[in-house]
């Protein structure tokens, strides 16, 4: 884990191994004018799912918020880490 904060500015980086062996990478960076995030889940070197708000994929209705699932780019609302963990819990249960 790596974090830093000063006033209204912060950055956070976390890497966690989930119960099924997947890895969750959390990256958040916020300033008073901008909040960026990426929540990336991988199984080995393969992407499972990633949510982010990088300013690409302008064709997505929910731009800049979107998620990557295999080869697809899908609409996504702005998400919180709590929502991500709930979704991952469902995905892990469905995997079994």
C-alpha positions, -999 to +999 in steps of 0.1 A: +000+000+000+012+035-008-007+066+002-001+103+006-025+132+015-023+169+020-054+189+026-078+181-002-052+162-022-046+125-019-033+095-037-038+059-028-023+027-043-033-008-030-026-043-042-045-071-026-047-108-033-083-120-032-095-153-017-096-170-051-061-159-061-071-129-082-053-096-076-070-063-070-051-031-078-067+001-065-055+035-077-071+067-066-058+103-070-078+134-061-074+171-061-100+198-056-105+199-094-101+163-104-107+128-091-092+098-111-096+062-102-088+027-116-098-006-100-081-034-119-086-071-112-064-098-128-060-135-128-024-142-135-016-119-164-052-119-177-076-091-171-108-101-152-124-066-150-113-030-146-133+002-138-117+035-145-124+071-155-094+077-178-105+102-204-106+079-234-135+059-250-155+090-256-181+070-275-193+055-242-225+072-229-211+073-193-178+089-204-154+091-187-166+063-165-164+029-180-153-007-174-132-032-193-145-068-194-124-091-215-123-074-249-154-052-243-156-016-231-189-011-212-208+018-196-203+023-159-213+048-134-187+064-110-180+036-085-167+034-050-143+008-036-173-006-015-193-012-047-162-028-064-158-052-034-195-061-036-192-068-073-161-089-068-178-109-041-206-117-066-181-126-093-161-149-070-193-167-059-204-171-095-170-186-104-175-215-079 
